[in-house]
Amino acid sequence: MASDLQTLEAQLAELRRIRAGGVRSTSIQGEQVEFRSDSELAAAIADLEQQISQFGNPGPVRVTYITSRKGTA
């Protein structure tokens, strides 16, 4: 699938455009894609949004908590 940010953003813009226009089919990267329902189209948009938000993200932030006590009370 798409590997660069510009391609992902272009695909997202296209899906948003066809959803706003009430259309359920488009051509993405030369391939005809038809969505069966608005919820399927919404899921595709959400997936692209997630991919874009994680693009360049190194992963989850790891936090280490250190606790100590003085003595044996």
Predicted model as a PDB file, atoms N, CA, C, CB and O in Angstrom, pLDDT in the B-factor column:
MODEL        1                                                                  
ATOM      1  N   MET A   1       0.836  -1.173   0.000  1.00 44.00           N  
ATOM      2  CA  MET A   1       0.000   0.000   0.000  1.00 44.00           C  
ATOM      3  C   MET A   1       0.881   1.236   0.000  1.00 44.00           C  
ATOM      4  CB  MET A   1      -0.951  -0.002   1.204  1.00 44.00           C  
ATOM      5  O   MET A   1       2.054   1.154  -0.364  1.00 44.00           O  
ATOM      6  N   ALA A   2       0.349   2.360   0.394  1.00 44.00           N  
ATOM      7  CA  ALA A   2       1.088   3.621   0.363  1.00 44.00           C  
ATOM      8  C   ALA A   2       2.203   3.630   1.399  1.00 44.00           C  
ATOM      9  CB  ALA A   2       0.144   4.799   0.599  1.00 44.00           C  
ATOM     10  O   ALA A   2       2.061   3.087   2.495  1.00 44.00           O  
ATOM     11  N   SER A   3       3.298   4.251   1.033  1.00 63.00           N  
ATOM     12  CA  SER A   3       4.415   4.248   1.970  1.00 63.00           C  
ATOM     13  C   SER A   3       4.886   5.646   2.332  1.00 63.00           C  
ATOM     14  CB  SER A   3       5.559   3.469   1.397  1.00 63.00           C  
ATOM     15  O   SER A   3       5.655   5.798   3.281  1.00 63.00           O  
ATOM     16  N   ASP A   4       4.451   6.676   1.608  1.00 86.00           N  
ATOM     17  CA  ASP A   4       4.907   8.014   1.972  1.00 86.00           C  
ATOM     18  C   ASP A   4       3.731   8.893   2.392  1.00 86.00           C  
ATOM     19  CB  ASP A   4       5.660   8.661   0.801  1.00 86.00           C  
ATOM     20  O   ASP A   4       2.582   8.636   2.034  1.00 86.00           O  
ATOM     21  N   LEU A   5       4.042   9.914   3.145  1.00 88.00           N  
ATOM     22  CA  LEU A   5       3.032  10.777   3.745  1.00 88.00           C  
ATOM     23  C   LEU A   5       2.198  11.491   2.695  1.00 88.00           C  
ATOM     24  CB  LEU A   5       3.686  11.791   4.655  1.00 88.00           C  
ATOM     25  O   LEU A   5       0.981  11.598   2.848  1.00 88.00           O  
ATOM     26  N   GLN A   6       2.820  11.979   1.639  1.00 90.00           N  
ATOM     27  CA  GLN A   6       2.074  12.702   0.605  1.00 90.00           C  
ATOM     28  C   GLN A   6       1.035  11.805  -0.058  1.00 90.00           C  
ATOM     29  CB  GLN A   6       3.031  13.260  -0.452  1.00 90.00           C  
ATOM     30  O   GLN A   6      -0.078  12.255  -0.329  1.00 90.00           O  
ATOM     31  N   THR A   7       1.372  10.564  -0.321  1.00 90.00           N  
ATOM     32  CA  THR A   7       0.434   9.631  -0.938  1.00 90.00           C  
ATOM     33  C   THR A   7      -0.736   9.357  -0.004  1.00 90.00           C  
ATOM     34  CB  THR A   7       1.139   8.319  -1.308  1.00 90.00           C  
ATOM     35  O   THR A   7      -1.889   9.338  -0.434  1.00 90.00           O  
ATOM     36  N   LEU A   8      -0.437   9.144   1.275  1.00 90.00           N  
ATOM     37  CA  LEU A   8      -1.502   8.904   2.248  1.00 90.00           C  
ATOM     38  C   LEU A   8      -2.436  10.101   2.338  1.00 90.00           C  
ATOM     39  CB  LEU A   8      -0.910   8.595   3.626  1.00 90.00           C  
ATOM     40  O   LEU A   8      -3.655   9.933   2.368  1.00 90.00           O  
ATOM     41  N   GLU A   9      -1.878  11.312   2.382  1.00 92.00           N  
ATOM     42  CA  GLU A   9      -2.700  12.521   2.473  1.00 92.00           C  
ATOM     43  C   GLU A   9      -3.538  12.722   1.216  1.00 92.00           C  
ATOM     44  CB  GLU A   9      -1.817  13.745   2.711  1.00 92.00           C  
ATOM     45  O   GLU A   9      -4.680  13.174   1.303  1.00 92.00           O  
ATOM     46  N   ALA A  10      -2.990  12.393   0.051  1.00 91.00           N  
ATOM     47  CA  ALA A  10      -3.745  12.510  -1.196  1.00 91.00           C  
ATOM     48  C   ALA A  10      -4.912  11.517  -1.211  1.00 91.00           C  
ATOM     49  CB  ALA A  10      -2.820  12.272  -2.411  1.00 91.00           C  
ATOM     50  O   ALA A  10      -6.017  11.857  -1.634  1.00 91.00           O  
ATOM     51  N   GLN A  11      -4.659  10.295  -0.749  1.00 90.00           N  
ATOM     52  CA  GLN A  11      -5.723   9.299  -0.689  1.00 90.00           C  
ATOM     53  C   GLN A  11      -6.812   9.724   0.288  1.00 90.00           C  
ATOM     54  CB  GLN A  11      -5.157   7.934  -0.287  1.00 90.00           C  
ATOM     55  O   GLN A  11      -7.999   9.552   0.012  1.00 90.00           O  
ATOM     56  N   LEU A  12      -6.412  10.278   1.428  1.00 92.00           N  
ATOM     57  CA  LEU A  12      -7.377  10.744   2.419  1.00 92.00           C  
ATOM     58  C   LEU A  12      -8.230  11.864   1.850  1.00 92.00           C  
ATOM     59  CB  LEU A  12      -6.664  11.215   3.687  1.00 92.00           C  
ATOM     60  O   LEU A  12      -9.447  11.870   2.034  1.00 92.00           O  
ATOM     61  N   ALA A  13      -7.614  12.800   1.170  1.00 93.00           N  
ATOM     62  CA  ALA A  13      -8.364  13.907   0.562  1.00 93.00           C  
ATOM     63  C   ALA A  13      -9.358  13.391  -0.469  1.00 93.00           C  
ATOM     64  CB  ALA A  13      -7.404  14.913  -0.093  1.00 93.00           C  
ATOM     65  O   ALA A  13     -10.488  13.875  -0.541  1.00 93.00           O  
ATOM     66  N   GLU A  14      -8.946  12.414  -1.264  1.00 90.00           N  
ATOM     67  CA  GLU A  14      -9.840  11.829  -2.272  1.00 90.00           C  
ATOM     68  C   GLU A  14     -11.023  11.129  -1.617  1.00 90.00           C  
ATOM     69  CB  GLU A  14      -9.075  10.840  -3.160  1.00 90.00           C  
ATOM     70  O   GLU A  14     -12.161  11.294  -2.057  1.00 90.00           O  
ATOM     71  N   LEU A  15     -10.766  10.352  -0.574  1.00 92.00           N  
ATOM     72  CA  LEU A  15     -11.868   9.656   0.104  1.00 92.00           C  
ATOM     73  C   LEU A  15     -12.828  10.642   0.757  1.00 92.00           C  
ATOM     74  CB  LEU A  15     -11.320   8.688   1.159  1.00 92.00           C  
ATOM     75  O   LEU A  15     -14.042  10.445   0.716  1.00 92.00           O  
ATOM     76  N   ARG A  16     -12.298  11.690   1.352  1.00 93.00           N  
ATOM     77  CA  ARG A  16     -13.170  12.709   1.951  1.00 93.00           C  
ATOM     78  C   ARG A  16     -14.003  13.408   0.876  1.00 93.00           C  
ATOM     79  CB  ARG A  16     -12.333  13.747   2.734  1.00 93.00           C  
ATOM     80  O   ARG A  16     -15.172  13.726   1.093  1.00 93.00           O  
ATOM     81  N   ARG A  17     -13.385  13.645  -0.291  1.00 92.00           N  
ATOM     82  CA  ARG A  17     -14.087  14.319  -1.381  1.00 92.00           C  
ATOM     83  C   ARG A  17     -15.243  13.459  -1.882  1.00 92.00           C  
ATOM     84  CB  ARG A  17     -13.118  14.638  -2.534  1.00 92.00           C  
ATOM     85  O   ARG A  17     -16.351  13.961  -2.068  1.00 92.00           O  
ATOM     86  N   ILE A  18     -14.995  12.166  -2.103  1.00 91.00           N  
ATOM     87  CA  ILE A  18     -16.069  11.332  -2.625  1.00 91.00           C  
ATOM     88  C   ILE A  18     -17.157  11.095  -1.580  1.00 91.00           C  
ATOM     89  CB  ILE A  18     -15.511  10.001  -3.106  1.00 91.00           C  
ATOM     90  O   ILE A  18     -18.329  10.950  -1.928  1.00 91.00           O  
ATOM     91  N   ARG A  19     -16.776  11.057  -0.307  1.00 91.00           N  
ATOM     92  CA  ARG A  19     -17.791  10.883   0.744  1.00 91.00           C  
ATOM     93  C   ARG A  19     -18.675  12.118   0.832  1.00 91.00           C  
ATOM     94  CB  ARG A  19     -17.123  10.605   2.114  1.00 91.00           C  
ATOM     95  O   ARG A  19     -19.892  12.004   0.973  1.00 91.00           O  
ATOM     96  N   ALA A  20     -18.072  13.291   0.749  1.00 91.00           N  
ATOM     97  CA  ALA A  20     -18.841  14.534   0.800  1.00 91.00           C  
ATOM     98  C   ALA A  20     -19.774  14.650  -0.405  1.00 91.00           C  
ATOM     99  CB  ALA A  20     -17.898  15.745   0.857  1.00 91.00           C  
ATOM    100  O   ALA A  20     -20.854  15.231  -0.304  1.00 91.00           O  
ATOM    101  N   GLY A  21     -19.358  14.101  -1.533  1.00 89.00           N  
ATOM    102  CA  GLY A  21     -20.174  14.157  -2.737  1.00 89.00           C  
ATOM    103  C   GLY A  21     -21.206  13.045  -2.840  1.00 89.00           C  
ATOM    104  O   GLY A  21     -21.994  13.020  -3.786  1.00 89.00           O  
ATOM    105  N   GLY A  22     -21.213  12.132  -1.887  1.00 87.00           N  
ATOM    106  CA  GLY A  22     -22.172  11.036  -1.892  1.00 87.00           C  
ATOM    107  C   GLY A  22     -21.826   9.918  -2.866  1.00 87.00           C  
ATOM    108  O   GLY A  22     -22.669   9.075  -3.174  1.00 87.00           O  
ATOM    109  N   VAL A  23     -20.594   9.910  -3.348  1.00 82.00           N  
ATOM    110  CA  VAL A  23     -20.145   8.897  -4.301  1.00 82.00           C  
ATOM    111  C   VAL A  23     -19.538   7.735  -3.529  1.00 82.00           C  
ATOM    112  CB  VAL A  23     -19.116   9.490  -5.313  1.00 82.00           C  
ATOM    113  O   VAL A  23     -18.981   7.923  -2.447  1.00 82.00           O  
ATOM    114  N   ARG A  24     -19.646   6.545  -4.083  1.00 82.00           N  
ATOM    115  CA  ARG A  24     -19.097   5.378  -3.383  1.00 82.00           C  
ATOM    116  C   ARG A  24     -18.012   4.666  -4.169  1.00 82.00           C  
ATOM    117  CB  ARG A  24     -20.197   4.408  -3.072  1.00 82.00           C  
ATOM    118  O   ARG A  24     -17.580   3.582  -3.777  1.00 82.00           O  
ATOM    119  N   SER A  25     -17.563   5.255  -5.269  1.00 83.00           N  
ATOM    120  CA  SER A  25     -16.490   4.615  -6.024  1.00 83.00           C  
ATOM    121  C   SER A  25     -15.498   5.661  -6.501  1.00 83.00           C  
ATOM    122  CB  SER A  25     -17.054   3.824  -7.218  1.00 83.00           C  
ATOM    123  O   SER A  25     -15.858   6.813  -6.746  1.00 83.00           O  
ATOM    124  N   THR A  26     -14.244   5.246  -6.629  1.00 84.00           N  
ATOM    125  CA  THR A  26     -13.178   6.130  -7.079  1.00 84.00           C  
ATOM    126  C   THR A  26     -12.040   5.288  -7.626  1.00 84.00           C  
ATOM    127  CB  THR A  26     -12.686   7.045  -5.929  1.00 84.00           C  
ATOM    128  O   THR A  26     -12.054   4.061  -7.535  1.00 84.00           O  
ATOM    129  N   SER A  27     -11.080   5.949  -8.182  1.00 82.00           N  
ATOM    130  CA  SER A  27      -9.886   5.277  -8.667  1.00 82.00           C  
ATOM    131  C   SER A  27      -8.716   5.713  -7.794  1.00 82.00           C  
ATOM    132  CB  SER A  27      -9.621   5.598 -10.176  1.00 82.00           C  
ATOM    133  O   SER A  27      -8.384   6.897  -7.738  1.00 82.00           O  
ATOM    134  N   ILE A  28      -8.098   4.766  -7.120  1.00 76.00           N  
ATOM    135  CA  ILE A  28      -6.961   5.052  -6.253  1.00 76.00           C  
ATOM    136  C   ILE A  28      -5.765   4.302  -6.793  1.00 76.00           C  
ATOM    137  CB  ILE A  28      -7.251   4.659  -4.772  1.00 76.00           C  
ATOM    138  O   ILE A  28      -5.781   3.075  -6.894  1.00 76.00           O  
ATOM    139  N   GLN A  29      -4.723   5.045  -7.141  1.00 76.00           N  
ATOM    140  CA  GLN A  29      -3.499   4.486  -7.713  1.00 76.00           C  
ATOM    141  C   GLN A  29      -3.815   3.605  -8.920  1.00 76.00           C  
ATOM    142  CB  GLN A  29      -2.734   3.678  -6.656  1.00 76.00           C  
ATOM    143  O   GLN A  29      -3.245   2.526  -9.079  1.00 76.00           O  
ATOM    144  N   GLY A  30      -4.727   4.079  -9.765  1.00 83.00           N  
ATOM    145  CA  GLY A  30      -5.066   3.373 -10.986  1.00 83.00           C  
ATOM    146  C   GLY A  30      -5.988   2.179 -10.801  1.00 83.00           C  
ATOM    147  O   GLY A  30      -6.286   1.481 -11.770  1.00 83.00           O  
ATOM    148  N   GLU A  31      -6.441   1.932  -9.597  1.00 85.00           N  
ATOM    149  CA  GLU A  31      -7.313   0.791  -9.313  1.00 85.00           C  
ATOM    150  C   GLU A  31      -8.695   1.299  -8.916  1.00 85.00           C  
ATOM    151  CB  GLU A  31      -6.714  -0.106  -8.189  1.00 85.00           C  
ATOM    152  O   GLU A  31      -8.816   2.170  -8.054  1.00 85.00           O  
ATOM    153  N   GLN A  32      -9.736   0.757  -9.543  1.00 88.00           N  
ATOM    154  CA  GLN A  32     -11.101   1.154  -9.233  1.00 88.00           C  
ATOM    155  C   GLN A  32     -11.519   0.556  -7.896  1.00 88.00           C  
ATOM    156  CB  GLN A  32     -12.069   0.714 -10.352  1.00 88.00           C  
ATOM    157  O   GLN A  32     -11.424  -0.654  -7.692  1.00 88.00           O  
ATOM    158  N   VAL A  33     -11.984   1.413  -6.984  1.00 85.00           N  
ATOM    159  CA  VAL A  33     -12.399   0.981  -5.648  1.00 85.00           C  
ATOM    160  C   VAL A  33     -13.845   1.397  -5.446  1.00 85.00           C  
ATOM    161  CB  VAL A  33     -11.479   1.588  -4.534  1.00 85.00           C  
ATOM    162  O   VAL A  33     -14.203   2.552  -5.674  1.00 85.00           O  
ATOM    163  N   GLU A  34     -14.678   0.451  -5.016  1.00 88.00           N  
ATOM    164  CA  GLU A  34     -16.081   0.755  -4.747  1.00 88.00           C  
ATOM    165  C   GLU A  34     -16.406   0.352  -3.312  1.00 88.00           C  
ATOM    166  CB  GLU A  34     -17.019   0.025  -5.758  1.00 88.00           C  
ATOM    167  O   GLU A  34     -16.126  -0.770  -2.890  1.00 88.00           O  
ATOM    168  N   PHE A  35     -17.000   1.281  -2.575  1.00 87.00           N  
ATOM    169  CA  PHE A  35     -17.370   1.036  -1.187  1.00 87.00           C  
ATOM    170  C   PHE A  35     -18.844   0.655  -1.135  1.00 87.00           C  
ATOM    171  CB  PHE A  35     -17.084   2.283  -0.298  1.00 87.00           C  
ATOM    172  O   PHE A  35     -19.673   1.285  -1.790  1.00 87.00           O  
ATOM    173  N   ARG A  36     -19.172  -0.372  -0.360  1.00 89.00           N  
ATOM    174  CA  ARG A  36     -20.548  -0.871  -0.298  1.00 89.00           C  
ATOM    175  C   ARG A  36     -21.451   0.019   0.542  1.00 89.00           C  
ATOM    176  CB  ARG A  36     -20.565  -2.275   0.260  1.00 89.00           C  
ATOM    177  O   ARG A  36     -22.661   0.067   0.320  1.00 89.00           O  
ATOM    178  N   SER A  37     -20.865   0.725   1.507  1.00 89.00           N  
ATOM    179  CA  SER A  37     -21.689   1.565   2.371  1.00 89.00           C  
ATOM    180  C   SER A  37     -20.875   2.755   2.855  1.00 89.00           C  
ATOM    181  CB  SER A  37     -22.234   0.757   3.571  1.00 89.00           C  
ATOM    182  O   SER A  37     -19.653   2.801   2.719  1.00 89.00           O  
ATOM    183  N   ASP A  38     -21.592   3.711   3.423  1.00 89.00           N  
ATOM    184  CA  ASP A  38     -20.919   4.876   3.973  1.00 89.00           C  
ATOM    185  C   ASP A  38     -20.044   4.486   5.157  1.00 89.00           C  
ATOM    186  CB  ASP A  38     -21.938   5.934   4.392  1.00 89.00           C  
ATOM    187  O   ASP A  38     -18.982   5.075   5.357  1.00 89.00           O  
ATOM    188  N   SER A  39     -20.473   3.503   5.944  1.00 90.00           N  
ATOM    189  CA  SER A  39     -19.669   3.086   7.101  1.00 90.00           C  
ATOM    190  C   SER A  39     -18.361   2.433   6.658  1.00 90.00           C  
ATOM    191  CB  SER A  39     -20.467   2.112   7.987  1.00 90.00           C  
ATOM    192  O   SER A  39     -17.345   2.570   7.339  1.00 90.00           O  
ATOM    193  N   GLU A  40     -18.370   1.729   5.536  1.00 91.00           N  
ATOM    194  CA  GLU A  40     -17.142   1.145   5.011  1.00 91.00           C  
ATOM    195  C   GLU A  40     -16.191   2.252   4.540  1.00 91.00           C  
ATOM    196  CB  GLU A  40     -17.458   0.169   3.851  1.00 91.00           C  
ATOM    197  O   GLU A  40     -14.981   2.173   4.751  1.00 91.00           O  
ATOM    198  N   LEU A  41     -16.748   3.277   3.906  1.00 91.00           N  
ATOM    199  CA  LEU A  41     -15.949   4.426   3.479  1.00 91.00           C  
ATOM    200  C   LEU A  41     -15.397   5.177   4.692  1.00 91.00           C  
ATOM    201  CB  LEU A  41     -16.791   5.375   2.601  1.00 91.00           C  
ATOM    202  O   LEU A  41     -14.242   5.601   4.687  1.00 91.00           O  
ATOM    203  N   ALA A  42     -16.217   5.341   5.724  1.00 92.00           N  
ATOM    204  CA  ALA A  42     -15.773   6.002   6.951  1.00 92.00           C  
ATOM    205  C   ALA A  42     -14.645   5.214   7.614  1.00 92.00           C  
ATOM    206  CB  ALA A  42     -16.949   6.168   7.928  1.00 92.00           C  
ATOM    207  O   ALA A  42     -13.710   5.808   8.151  1.00 92.00           O  
ATOM    208  N   ALA A  43     -14.722   3.900   7.583  1.00 93.00           N  
ATOM    209  CA  ALA A  43     -13.665   3.067   8.166  1.00 93.00           C  
ATOM    210  C   ALA A  43     -12.359   3.229   7.388  1.00 93.00           C  
ATOM    211  CB  ALA A  43     -14.093   1.583   8.184  1.00 93.00           C  
ATOM    212  O   ALA A  43     -11.283   3.261   7.984  1.00 93.00           O  
ATOM    213  N   ALA A  44     -12.449   3.332   6.065  1.00 92.00           N  
ATOM    214  CA  ALA A  44     -11.251   3.545   5.248  1.00 92.00           C  
ATOM    215  C   ALA A  44     -10.621   4.897   5.554  1.00 92.00           C  
ATOM    216  CB  ALA A  44     -11.594   3.450   3.753  1.00 92.00           C  
ATOM    217  O   ALA A  44      -9.398   5.020   5.619  1.00 92.00           O  
ATOM    218  N   ILE A  45     -11.459   5.904   5.740  1.00 92.00           N  
ATOM    219  CA  ILE A  45     -10.960   7.237   6.102  1.00 92.00           C  
ATOM    220  C   ILE A  45     -10.281   7.190   7.468  1.00 92.00           C  
ATOM    221  CB  ILE A  45     -12.113   8.273   6.109  1.00 92.00           C  
ATOM    222  O   ILE A  45      -9.198   7.748   7.638  1.00 92.00           O  
ATOM    223  N   ALA A  46     -10.903   6.533   8.438  1.00 94.00           N  
ATOM    224  CA  ALA A  46     -10.324   6.422   9.780  1.00 94.00           C  
ATOM    225  C   ALA A  46      -8.989   5.692   9.745  1.00 94.00           C  
ATOM    226  CB  ALA A  46     -11.291   5.697  10.721  1.00 94.00           C  
ATOM    227  O   ALA A  46      -8.053   6.062  10.454  1.00 94.00           O  
ATOM    228  N   ASP A  47      -8.904   4.652   8.914  1.00 93.00           N  
ATOM    229  CA  ASP A  47      -7.651   3.905   8.797  1.00 93.00           C  
ATOM    230  C   ASP A  47      -6.540   4.793   8.237  1.00 93.00           C  
ATOM    231  CB  ASP A  47      -7.844   2.668   7.903  1.00 93.00           C  
ATOM    232  O   ASP A  47      -5.417   4.773   8.740  1.00 93.00           O  
ATOM    233  N   LEU A  48      -6.848   5.563   7.210  1.00 92.00           N  
ATOM    234  CA  LEU A  48      -5.845   6.468   6.647  1.00 92.00           C  
ATOM    235  C   LEU A  48      -5.436   7.540   7.658  1.00 92.00           C  
ATOM    236  CB  LEU A  48      -6.382   7.128   5.372  1.00 92.00           C  
ATOM    237  O   LEU A  48      -4.259   7.884   7.761  1.00 92.00           O  
ATOM    238  N   GLU A  49      -6.408   8.062   8.399  1.00 91.00           N  
ATOM    239  CA  GLU A  49      -6.087   9.059   9.426  1.00 91.00           C  
ATOM    240  C   GLU A  49      -5.138   8.476  10.470  1.00 91.00           C  
ATOM    241  CB  GLU A  49      -7.372   9.569  10.105  1.00 91.00           C  
ATOM    242  O   GLU A  49      -4.216   9.153  10.923  1.00 91.00           O  
ATOM    243  N   GLN A  50      -5.365   7.224  10.849  1.00 89.00           N  
ATOM    244  CA  GLN A  50      -4.485   6.576  11.825  1.00 89.00           C  
ATOM    245  C   GLN A  50      -3.086   6.381  11.250  1.00 89.00           C  
ATOM    246  CB  GLN A  50      -5.070   5.222  12.262  1.00 89.00           C  
ATOM    247  O   GLN A  50      -2.094   6.625  11.937  1.00 89.00           O  
ATOM    248  N   GLN A  51      -2.999   5.943   9.995  1.00 89.00           N  
ATOM    249  CA  GLN A  51      -1.696   5.761   9.359  1.00 89.00           C  
ATOM    250  C   GLN A  51      -0.934   7.079   9.288  1.00 89.00           C  
ATOM    251  CB  GLN A  51      -1.863   5.174   7.955  1.00 89.00           C  
ATOM    252  O   GLN A  51       0.275   7.113   9.519  1.00 89.00           O  
ATOM    253  N   ILE A  52      -1.638   8.164   8.967  1.00 88.00           N  
ATOM    254  CA  ILE A  52      -0.998   9.475   8.875  1.00 88.00           C  
ATOM    255  C   ILE A  52      -0.522   9.930  10.254  1.00 88.00           C  
ATOM    256  CB  ILE A  52      -1.970  10.514   8.272  1.00 88.00           C  
ATOM    257  O   ILE A  52       0.571  10.479  10.388  1.00 88.00           O  
ATOM    258  N   SER A  53      -1.348   9.698  11.280  1.00 86.00           N  
ATOM    259  CA  SER A  53      -0.957  10.136  12.625  1.00 86.00           C  
ATOM    260  C   SER A  53       0.253   9.369  13.143  1.00 86.00           C  
ATOM    261  CB  SER A  53      -2.124   9.968  13.593  1.00 86.00           C  
ATOM    262  O   SER A  53       1.017   9.893  13.954  1.00 86.00           O  
ATOM    263  N   GLN A  54       0.434   8.137  12.684  1.00 82.00           N  
ATOM    264  CA  GLN A  54       1.569   7.339  13.139  1.00 82.00           C  
ATOM    265  C   GLN A  54       2.789   7.487  12.239  1.00 82.00           C  
ATOM    266  CB  GLN A  54       1.175   5.887  13.217  1.00 82.00           C  
ATOM    267  O   GLN A  54       3.859   6.965  12.552  1.00 82.00           O  
ATOM    268  N   PHE A  55       2.636   8.190  11.135  1.00 77.00           N  
ATOM    269  CA  PHE A  55       3.741   8.327  10.188  1.00 77.00           C  
ATOM    270  C   PHE A  55       4.871   9.111  10.846  1.00 77.00           C  
ATOM    271  CB  PHE A  55       3.272   9.028   8.879  1.00 77.00           C  
ATOM    272  O   PHE A  55       4.677  10.238  11.301  1.00 77.00           O  
ATOM    273  N   GLY A  56       6.019   8.518  10.887  1.00 71.00           N  
ATOM    274  CA  GLY A  56       7.172   9.179  11.485  1.00 71.00           C  
ATOM    275  C   GLY A  56       7.201   9.112  13.004  1.00 71.00           C  
ATOM    276  O   GLY A  56       8.135   9.608  13.634  1.00 71.00           O  
ATOM    277  N   ASN A  57       6.184   8.503  13.591  1.00 69.00           N  
ATOM    278  CA  ASN A  57       6.117   8.372  15.043  1.00 69.00           C  
ATOM    279  C   ASN A  57       6.990   7.183  15.450  1.00 69.00           C  
ATOM    280  CB  ASN A  57       4.630   8.186  15.535  1.00 69.00           C  
ATOM    281  O   ASN A  57       6.774   6.075  14.959  1.00 69.00           O  
ATOM    282  N   PRO A  58       7.957   7.383  16.322  1.00 67.00           N  
ATOM    283  CA  PRO A  58       8.858   6.295  16.686  1.00 67.00           C  
ATOM    284  C   PRO A  58       8.202   5.188  17.503  1.00 67.00           C  
ATOM    285  CB  PRO A  58      10.008   6.844  17.449  1.00 67.00           C  
ATOM    286  O   PRO A  58       8.802   4.132  17.710  1.00 67.00           O  
ATOM    287  N   GLY A  59       6.987   5.416  17.966  1.00 70.00           N  
ATOM    288  CA  GLY A  59       6.312   4.384  18.752  1.00 70.00           C  
ATOM    289  C   GLY A  59       5.880   4.940  20.091  1.00 70.00           C  
ATOM    290  O   GLY A  59       5.999   6.139  20.346  1.00 70.00           O  
ATOM    291  N   PRO A  60       5.384   4.071  20.936  1.00 75.00           N  
ATOM    292  CA  PRO A  60       4.902   4.541  22.232  1.00 75.00           C  
ATOM    293  C   PRO A  60       6.043   5.040  23.114  1.00 75.00           C  
ATOM    294  CB  PRO A  60       4.145   3.430  22.943  1.00 75.00           C  
ATOM    295  O   PRO A  60       7.166   4.540  23.053  1.00 75.00           O  
ATOM    296  N   VAL A  61       5.728   6.022  23.920  1.00 77.00           N  
ATOM    297  CA  VAL A  61       6.701   6.561  24.864  1.00 77.00           C  
ATOM    298  C   VAL A  61       6.770   5.619  26.052  1.00 77.00           C  
ATOM    299  CB  VAL A  61       6.325   8.010  25.313  1.00 77.00           C  
ATOM    300  O   VAL A  61       5.746   5.244  26.622  1.00 77.00           O  
ATOM    301  N   ARG A  62       7.952   5.253  26.409  1.00 82.00           N  
ATOM    302  CA  ARG A  62       8.121   4.341  27.540  1.00 82.00           C  
ATOM    303  C   ARG A  62       8.566   5.150  28.758  1.00 82.00           C  
ATOM    304  CB  ARG A  62       9.157   3.213  27.207  1.00 82.00           C  
ATOM    305  O   ARG A  62       9.475   5.977  28.682  1.00 82.00           O  
ATOM    306  N   VAL A  63       7.904   4.890  29.870  1.00 87.00           N  
ATOM    307  CA  VAL A  63       8.188   5.605  31.104  1.00 87.00           C  
ATOM    308  C   VAL A  63       8.569   4.589  32.172  1.00 87.00           C  
ATOM    309  CB  VAL A  63       6.968   6.464  31.555  1.00 87.00           C  
ATOM    310  O   VAL A  63       7.921   3.552  32.314  1.00 87.00           O  
ATOM    311  N   THR A  64       9.615   4.891  32.914  1.00 85.00           N  
ATOM    312  CA  THR A  64      10.038   4.039  34.012  1.00 85.00           C  
ATOM    313  C   THR A  64       9.896   4.827  35.306  1.00 85.00           C  
ATOM    314  CB  THR A  64      11.501   3.539  33.812  1.00 85.00           C  
ATOM    315  O   THR A  64      10.442   5.922  35.435  1.00 85.00           O  
ATOM    316  N   TYR A  65       9.170   4.275  36.251  1.00 86.00           N  
ATOM    317  CA  TYR A  65       9.001   4.913  37.551  1.00 86.00           C  
ATOM    318  C   TYR A  65       9.925   4.210  38.550  1.00 86.00           C  
ATOM    319  CB  TYR A  65       7.501   4.857  38.025  1.00 86.00           C  
ATOM    320  O   TYR A  65       9.947   2.983  38.653  1.00 86.00           O  
ATOM    321  N   ILE A  66      10.667   5.010  39.263  1.00 86.00           N  
ATOM    322  CA  ILE A  66      11.593   4.466  40.263  1.00 86.00           C  
ATOM    323  C   ILE A  66      11.094   4.921  41.628  1.00 86.00           C  
ATOM    324  CB  ILE A  66      13.087   4.937  40.007  1.00 86.00           C  
ATOM    325  O   ILE A  66      10.872   6.111  41.854  1.00 86.00           O  
ATOM    326  N   THR A  67      10.921   3.969  42.528  1.00 86.00           N  
ATOM    327  CA  THR A  67      10.510   4.304  43.887  1.00 86.00           C  
ATOM    328  C   THR A  67      11.537   3.736  44.854  1.00 86.00           C  
ATOM    329  CB  THR A  67       9.083   3.756  44.202  1.00 86.00           C  
ATOM    330  O   THR A  67      12.199   2.737  44.574  1.00 86.00           O  
ATOM    331  N   SER A  68      11.649   4.390  45.980  1.00 83.00           N  
ATOM    332  CA  SER A  68      12.574   3.902  47.006  1.00 83.00           C  
ATOM    333  C   SER A  68      12.028   4.284  48.375  1.00 83.00           C  
ATOM    334  CB  SER A  68      14.012   4.483  46.799  1.00 83.00           C  
ATOM    335  O   SER A  68      11.197   5.181  48.516  1.00 83.00           O  
ATOM    336  N   ARG A  69      12.530   3.562  49.384  1.00 82.00           N  
ATOM    337  CA  ARG A  69      12.155   3.850  50.783  1.00 82.00           C  
ATOM    338  C   ARG A  69      13.427   3.909  51.600  1.00 82.00           C  
ATOM    339  CB  ARG A  69      11.166   2.766  51.363  1.00 82.00           C  
ATOM    340  O   ARG A  69      14.436   3.274  51.294  1.00 82.00           O  
ATOM    341  N   LYS A  70      13.335   4.684  52.628  1.00 83.00           N  
ATOM    342  CA  LYS A  70      14.471   4.769  53.541  1.00 83.00           C  
ATOM    343  C   LYS A  70      14.174   3.889  54.752  1.00 83.00           C  
ATOM    344  CB  LYS A  70      14.748   6.252  53.972  1.00 83.00           C  
ATOM    345  O   LYS A  70      13.157   4.059  55.424  1.00 83.00           O  
ATOM    346  N   GLY A  71      15.049   2.975  55.011  1.00 74.00           N  
ATOM    347  CA  GLY A  71      14.862   2.098  56.168  1.00 74.00           C  
ATOM    348  C   GLY A  71      13.934   0.932  55.866  1.00 74.00           C  
ATOM    349  O   GLY A  71      13.611   0.661  54.710  1.00 74.00           O  
ATOM    350  N   THR A  72      13.505   0.239  56.931  1.00 68.00           N  
ATOM    351  CA  THR A  72      12.644  -0.937  56.781  1.00 68.00           C  
ATOM    352  C   THR A  72      11.344  -0.739  57.531  1.00 68.00           C  
ATOM    353  CB  THR A  72      13.355  -2.203  57.281  1.00 68.00           C  
ATOM    354  O   THR A  72      10.815  -1.693  58.101  1.00 68.00           O  
ATOM    355  N   ALA A  73      10.831   0.433  57.548  1.00 58.00           N  
ATOM    356  CA  ALA A  73       9.618   0.719  58.300  1.00 58.00           C  
ATOM    357  C   ALA A  73       8.418   0.204  57.641  1.00 58.00           C  
ATOM    358  CB  ALA A  73       9.461   2.153  58.520  1.00 58.00           C  
ATOM    359  O   ALA A  73       7.312   0.368  58.156  1.00 58.00           O  
TER     360      ALA A  73                                                      
ENDMDL                                                                          
END                                                                             
